[in-house]
Amino acid sequence: MKQVFKTSLAVMMAFILSMSAVWMNPGNTYAATVNVEAKSAILVDADSGKILFEKEADLTLPPASMTKMMTEYLVMEAIQQGSISWDTTTQISQYAYDISANANFSGVGLKMNKDYTVEELYKAMAINSDNATTIALAELIAGTEAEFVKMMNEKAKEMGLPDYEFVNSTGLNNSHLGDNYPEGTAPDATNMLSARSAALLAFHLINDYPESLDISSQPTAEFDGQTITNWNWMIPNMPGALSQFGYEGVDGLKTGYTELAGNTFTGTAEQNGQRFITVVMKTDSRASRFQQTAKLFDYGFQQFQEQTLYEAGYQLEDESEIEVAKGKEEKVAVETNTDLQTLVKNGEDEQYSIKYNLSEDQLNEDGKLVAPIEKGAKVGTASLVYNGEESYDNLLSENPNSVDVVTTAAVEKSNWFMLMIGGIGEFFSDIFSGAVDMVKSWF
C-alpha cells in the first residue's frame, strides 16, 4: 500500500512540475501541444503571407461555400472598375429563383420580378451564404454563370493559387443544380481548393478589398424585411447561444458546408494590429470548425510577435564595402535602407541571420560597381534567413522579408588623367604578369 502511495505521489509531482514548466515558460509549450482536428488546416500572417502552421495544406478538397470568396472578389473588382455599383439593380433568373426556393440550400427567399441592389445581394451572399443571390451576381457580372466560372478560374491563375478548380459560383455540387449546371463543366463536378489556395484567395480579398470585412463582420443584417444571421459564429456579439463561439477580433470570412465537403471555414482576426488568416477543411461539425480555428488563432496570437531583427542602416561585416571601378574612391560602403522585420515565434529571435544579394546588372565583369555612383543607389537586396528547426513557407512567390541594399556615399568618376594612369598601370601589370608566367614555364 505504501509503495502504491509513493508511486502515485511521484506521478502527481511529475505532473505538477510539468505544468509548472508550462506556466513558467508558456512560449515553449503551445506549439508542441496544438492539435487541429481537421483534415487540412493552415495559419497565415495576413500582412506578409508567412505560414506559421500547416497540416496537409496542399490536399485538394471541396471548399463548399468558401468558394464564394472568389465571387466576392470579382464583385468587388467589378465595382472598382465601374462596370457595376452598389446601387446597381437586377432581377433574378428562373435558375436563381429555383435555387432560392429549394429549402435544402441556404436562402433568403428571393422573389421574381423584383429589383435587388448589388449591395443587398452581396450582403445575403457574404453574411447568410445565400446561393441564389450569388448566382444572381454572377449572371449580372458575366451574363451567365458559365462565363463567370471562366472568370473565376482566370482570376485564380492570376492570383497564383496553387490548387484550384471552379465549376460554379456558389460551392454547391453541380449535381445540386440539376440541368442548370454551368456549360463547360461536368454535371457531377464540384469546386476544389487546397487550404493553401483558400488562404491565398482570402489574402487577396482582404488586402485588395479590405472593405469586404465591413460586411463579413456583421452578426446580422436586414434583407427584404427579414433579419438574416451570419454563419460565422466567431464574430463577437453574435445573438443568443451563438455568442459562446465569439473570438476577439474576428471579422470574417467565409464558412462552408456540403455533405461532400464537410464543415469548412476560412477565418480572419485582428488583435493589436496583428491579423491572421486561418483555414480548416473537413471538420466534424459546425461547432468544431470554429473550435479548431480558435486553436489556430490562439497559437498565432500567443506564440508570435512582430520583431525588427535588423534596423535600417545595418552593414554586414564581411560585405559592407564593394569595390569601385573608375572612381575617385576604390570602395563604397553599403547598408540596408529599411528595417528587416518578421513575425518571430517566442524564443526564436536568435535563429535569424541576414544575407546580402548584390544585383549582377549593377556590377561589371570584375564584380565592381562602376563610377559615378550616387548616394543611396540600390545595388542589391538583403533578406532574412531562418536557421531554426521549424519550417516557415510563404503564400507569396516573392520574398516579403527583403529590403534594398544601398550605397552610403556618392563616388565621383575619376578624371581622365587618373584613368589614363590607371590604365597604363594595368597594361604594364598585365605585361609583367605575362612575363613572369613565361619565365616560370621555362623552368
C-alpha positions in Angstrom: 0.0 0.0 0.0 2.9 2.4 0.9 4.5 1.5 -2.5 1.3 2.4 -4.4 1.1 5.7 -2.5 4.7 6.5 -3.2 4.2 5.8 -6.9 1.0 7.9 -7.1 2.8 10.7 -5.3 5.7 10.5 -7.7 3.3 10.7 -10.7 1.5 13.6 -9.2 4.7 15.5 -8.5 5.9 14.9 -12.1 2.6 16.3 -13.4 2.8 19.3 -11.2 6.4 20.0 -12.3 5.5 19.6 -15.9 2.5 22.0 -15.5 4.8 24.4 -13.7 7.1 24.4 -16.7 4.2 25.3 -18.9 3.1 28.2 -16.6 6.6 29.5 -16.1 7.5 29.3 -19.8 4.4 29.3 -22.0 6.4 30.4 -25.1 7.9 26.9 -25.5 4.9 24.7 -24.9 1.8 25.5 -27.0 3.4 24.6 -30.4 4.2 21.2 -29.2 0.6 20.5 -28.0 -1.5 22.2 -30.6 -3.7 19.6 -32.3 -6.0 20.8 -35.0 -8.8 18.3 -35.6 -9.4 18.9 -39.3 -8.4 17.1 -42.5 -6.5 20.1 -43.6 -5.6 23.4 -42.0 -3.3 26.4 -42.3 -2.4 29.6 -40.3 -1.0 32.6 -42.2 0.2 36.1 -41.3 -2.3 38.3 -43.3 0.4 41.0 -43.8 3.4 39.1 -45.2 1.8 35.8 -46.2 4.2 33.9 -43.8 2.8 30.4 -43.0 3.0 29.8 -39.2 1.3 26.4 -39.2 0.0 23.9 -41.7 -1.5 20.5 -41.8 -2.0 18.7 -45.1 -2.3 22.2 -46.6 -1.8 21.1 -50.2 -4.6 18.5 -50.0 -7.2 19.4 -52.6 -10.7 19.2 -51.1 -14.2 20.6 -51.8 -14.4 24.1 -50.2 -18.2 24.3 -50.3 -19.3 27.9 -49.7 -15.8 29.1 -49.2 -16.0 29.2 -53.0 -18.0 32.5 -52.5 -14.8 34.3 -51.6 -13.9 34.3 -55.3 -17.3 35.5 -56.2 -17.0 38.3 -53.6 -13.6 39.3 -55.0 -14.9 39.5 -58.6 -17.9 41.6 -57.4 -15.6 44.0 -55.6 -13.4 44.2 -58.7 -16.3 44.9 -60.9 -17.4 47.7 -58.6 -13.8 49.1 -58.5 -13.7 49.0 -62.3 -17.0 50.8 -62.6 -18.9 48.2 -64.5 -21.4 47.9 -61.6 -22.0 49.8 -58.4 -23.5 49.0 -55.0 -26.7 50.7 -56.2 -27.0 48.7 -59.5 -30.2 46.8 -59.6 -31.1 43.5 -61.2 -33.8 40.9 -61.2 -33.2 37.2 -60.6 -33.4 34.5 -63.3 -35.6 31.4 -63.1 -32.5 29.4 -62.3 -31.7 31.6 -59.3 -35.3 31.5 -58.2 -35.4 27.7 -58.3 -32.3 27.5 -56.1 -33.7 30.1 -53.7 -37.0 28.2 -53.4 -35.1 24.9 -52.5 -35.3 24.5 -48.7 -32.2 22.3 -48.8 -29.9 25.3 -49.6 -29.1 28.5 -47.8 -31.6 31.0 -48.9 -33.3 34.3 -48.1 -36.4 33.6 -50.3 -35.9 35.7 -53.5 -38.9 36.9 -55.5 -39.3 37.0 -59.2 -39.8 40.4 -61.0 -38.3 42.3 -58.1 -35.4 44.7 -58.3 -32.5 43.9 -55.9 -29.4 46.1 -55.5 -25.9 44.7 -55.7 -25.4 45.6 -52.1 -28.5 43.6 -51.0 -27.4 40.6 -52.9 -23.8 40.8 -51.7 -24.8 41.1 -48.1 -27.0 38.0 -48.4 -24.2 36.1 -50.0 -21.4 37.2 -47.6 -23.4 37.1 -44.4 -26.0 34.4 -44.9 -24.1 32.4 -47.5 -27.1 32.6 -49.8 -26.7 30.6 -53.0 -29.3 32.3 -55.2 -28.0 35.8 -54.6 -24.5 34.5 -55.5 -25.9 33.2 -58.8 -27.7 36.5 -59.5 -24.5 38.4 -59.0 -22.5 36.0 -61.3 -25.1 36.4 -64.0 -25.2 40.2 -63.6 -21.4 40.5 -64.0 -20.7 37.9 -66.7 -24.1 37.3 -68.4 -24.2 33.6 -67.4 -22.8 31.6 -64.6 -20.7 29.6 -67.1 -18.9 32.8 -68.3 -18.5 33.8 -64.6 -16.8 30.4 -63.9 -14.3 31.2 -66.6 -13.6 34.5 -64.9 -13.1 32.7 -61.6 -10.5 30.3 -63.0 -8.7 33.1 -64.8 -8.5 35.1 -61.6 -7.3 32.1 -59.6 -4.5 31.7 -62.2 -3.7 35.4 -62.0 -3.5 35.2 -58.2 -1.2 32.2 -58.3 -3.5 29.8 -56.4 -1.5 26.5 -56.5 -4.5 24.1 -56.4 -8.0 25.1 -57.7 -10.9 24.2 -59.9 -14.0 26.3 -60.0 -17.1 24.8 -61.7 -19.8 27.1 -60.2 -20.1 30.4 -58.3 -21.6 29.0 -55.1 -19.8 26.0 -53.8 -22.7 23.7 -54.2 -22.1 20.4 -56.1 -23.1 20.7 -59.7 -25.4 17.7 -59.1 -27.4 20.1 -56.8 -28.0 22.4 -59.7 -29.9 19.9 -61.9 -29.9 20.9 -65.6 -28.6 24.4 -64.7 -25.0 23.4 -64.1 -22.7 25.8 -65.9 -22.0 24.9 -69.5 -18.5 23.5 -70.0 -18.5 21.8 -66.6 -19.5 18.2 -65.7 -22.9 17.5 -64.2 -21.4 15.8 -61.2 -18.4 18.2 -60.8 -17.6 20.2 -57.6 -15.3 23.1 -56.8 -11.9 22.1 -55.4 -9.4 24.0 -53.4 -6.5 23.3 -51.0 -6.2 25.1 -47.7 -3.2 26.9 -49.1 -5.2 28.1 -52.1 -8.1 29.2 -49.9 -5.7 31.1 -47.6 -4.2 32.9 -50.6 -7.6 33.7 -52.0 -8.6 35.2 -48.6 -5.2 37.1 -48.5 -6.0 38.8 -51.8 -9.6 39.5 -50.9 -8.9 41.3 -47.6 -5.8 43.1 -48.8 -7.1 44.2 -52.1 -10.6 45.0 -50.8 -10.4 45.5 -47.0 -14.0 47.0 -47.2 -15.2 43.4 -47.7 -14.6 43.0 -43.9 -17.1 45.7 -43.2 -19.8 43.4 -44.4 -18.4 40.0 -43.4 -18.1 41.3 -39.8 -21.8 42.0 -39.4 -23.5 39.5 -37.0 -26.9 40.1 -38.5 -28.4 42.2 -41.3 -31.8 43.2 -42.7 -32.9 41.8 -46.1 -36.2 42.4 -47.6 -38.0 42.8 -44.3 -36.3 39.9 -42.5 -33.2 39.5 -40.3 -30.5 37.3 -41.6 -27.8 35.8 -39.4 -24.1 35.4 -40.1 -23.0 31.8 -40.4 -19.6 32.8 -38.9 -20.4 32.3 -35.2 -16.9 33.5 -34.2 -17.9 37.1 -34.8 -18.2 38.9 -31.4 -21.7 39.8 -30.2 -23.5 37.1 -32.1 -27.1 36.7 -30.9 -28.2 34.2 -28.3 -26.4 31.0 -27.8 -24.1 31.6 -30.8 -22.2 34.2 -28.7 -20.3 31.4 -26.9 -18.2 31.0 -30.1 -17.2 34.6 -30.2 -13.5 35.4 -30.6 -11.9 38.8 -30.1 -11.0 40.5 -33.4 -12.8 38.0 -35.8 -14.4 40.0 -38.7 -14.5 37.3 -41.4 -14.5 35.5 -43.5 -16.5 32.5 -45.0 -18.0 29.3 -43.8 -19.0 26.3 -46.0 -20.8 23.0 -45.8 -21.9 20.2 -48.1 -22.1 16.5 -47.4 -19.1 16.0 -49.6 -17.0 18.9 -48.2 -18.0 18.5 -44.5 -17.7 21.7 -42.4 -15.1 24.2 -43.6 -14.2 27.7 -42.6 -11.8 30.5 -43.7 -11.4 32.9 -40.8 -9.5 36.1 -40.1 -9.0 38.0 -36.9 -7.0 41.1 -35.8 -5.7 42.0 -32.4 -3.4 44.9 -31.6 -2.6 45.5 -35.2 -1.7 41.8 -36.0 -4.0 40.0 -38.4 -4.1 36.3 -39.2 -5.9 34.2 -41.8 -6.9 30.6 -41.0 -8.4 27.8 -43.0 -9.8 24.5 -41.7 -11.3 21.9 -44.0 -13.4 18.8 -43.3 -14.0 19.2 -39.6 -16.5 17.1 -37.7 -19.3 19.7 -37.1 -20.3 23.3 -37.4 -19.1 24.0 -33.9 -15.9 22.1 -34.4 -14.8 24.3 -37.3 -14.8 27.3 -35.0 -13.2 25.4 -32.1 -10.3 24.3 -34.3 -10.0 27.8 -35.7 -9.8 29.2 -32.2 -6.8 26.9 -31.6 -5.0 28.3 -34.6 -5.8 31.9 -33.6 -4.6 31.2 -30.0 -1.4 29.7 -31.4 -0.7 32.7 -33.6 -1.6 35.5 -31.1 0.1 33.8 -28.1 3.3 32.4 -29.8 4.3 35.1 -32.4 5.3 38.7 -32.2 6.4 41.1 -34.9 10.0 42.0 -34.3 12.6 44.2 -36.0 15.6 42.0 -36.3 17.9 44.4 -38.2 17.4 48.1 -38.3 17.8 50.3 -41.3 21.5 51.2 -41.8 22.7 47.7 -40.9 26.1 46.9 -42.5 27.0 43.3 -42.9 30.5 42.8 -41.6 32.1 40.9 -44.5 30.1 42.5 -47.3 29.6 46.1 -46.2 32.1 47.5 -48.8 32.1 47.0 -52.6 35.0 47.7 -54.9 34.5 50.5 -57.3 35.9 50.8 -60.8 36.9 54.2 -62.5 36.1 56.1 -59.3 37.9 58.5 -57.1 37.4 56.1 -54.3 38.3 52.4 -54.5 35.4 51.2 -52.4 32.0 52.3 -51.2 30.1 51.1 -48.1 26.6 49.7 -48.5 23.7 49.2 -45.9 20.1 48.3 -45.6 17.7 51.1 -46.3 14.7 49.7 -44.3 14.2 47.7 -41.1 14.1 44.0 -41.6 11.3 42.6 -39.6 9.1 39.5 -39.4 6.8 37.5 -37.1 9.0 35.7 -34.7 8.0 32.7 -32.6 8.7 33.1 -28.9 12.4 32.2 -28.2 13.4 32.2 -31.8 14.8 35.7 -32.3 18.4 34.3 -32.4 17.5 31.9 -35.2 17.6 34.6 -37.9 20.5 36.0 -39.8 20.8 38.4 -42.7 22.0 37.8 -46.2 23.1 40.3 -48.9 22.3 39.7 -52.5 24.1 42.1 -54.9 22.5 42.8 -58.3 24.6 41.4 -61.0 23.4 44.0 -63.5 24.9 46.7 -61.3 28.4 45.2 -61.4 31.0 44.9 -64.1 32.6 41.7 -65.2 35.1 42.0 -62.4 32.3 42.3 -59.8 32.8 46.0 -59.2 30.5 49.0 -59.2 31.3 51.5 -61.9 31.6 55.2 -61.0 29.9 57.6 -61.0 27.7 56.3 -58.1 25.0 58.3 -56.3 24.5 58.1 -52.6 21.5 55.8 -51.8 21.8 53.9 -55.1 20.3 50.5 -54.9 22.9 47.8 -55.5 21.0 44.7 -54.3 18.8 43.4 -51.6 19.1 41.9 -48.1 16.8 39.2 -46.7 16.3 37.3 -43.5 17.4 33.7 -43.3 15.8 31.4 -40.8 18.2 28.9 -39.3 15.9 27.1 -36.8 14.1 23.8 -36.8 10.7 25.0 -37.9 9.7 25.4 -41.5 8.1 28.7 -42.5 7.0 28.8 -46.1 5.2 31.8 -47.6 2.0 32.1 -49.6 3.6 34.6 -51.9 6.2 33.9 -54.6 8.3 37.0 -53.7 10.3 37.3 -50.5 8.4 39.6 -48.2 11.4 39.8 -45.8 13.6 41.6 -48.3 14.8 45.2 -48.3 17.1 47.2 -50.6 20.8 47.5 -50.1 22.0 51.0 -50.9 25.3 52.9 -51.1 26.1 55.1 -48.1 28.0 57.7 -50.1 28.5 59.0 -53.6 31.6 58.2 -55.6 32.6 60.5 -58.4 34.2 59.3 -61.6 37.9 59.7 -61.7 39.3 62.4 -64.1 40.7 61.4 -67.5 44.3 61.7 -66.4 43.9 59.4 -63.4 42.0 56.9 -65.5 44.9 57.0 -68.1 47.5 56.4 -65.4 45.4 53.6 -64.0 45.1 52.1 -67.5 48.8 52.3 -68.1 49.4 50.7 -64.7 47.1 47.9 -65.6 48.8 47.5 -69.0 52.3 47.1 -67.6 50.9 44.9 -64.8 49.5 42.6 -67.4 52.8 42.5 -69.3 54.8 41.9 -66.1 52.4 39.1 -65.1 52.7 37.5 -68.6 56.5 37.7 -68.5 56.6 36.0 -65.1 54.3 33.2 -66.3 56.6 32.8 -69.4 59.7 32.6 -67.2 58.1 30.1 -65.0 57.3 27.9 -68.0 61.0 27.7 -68.9 61.7 26.0 -65.6 
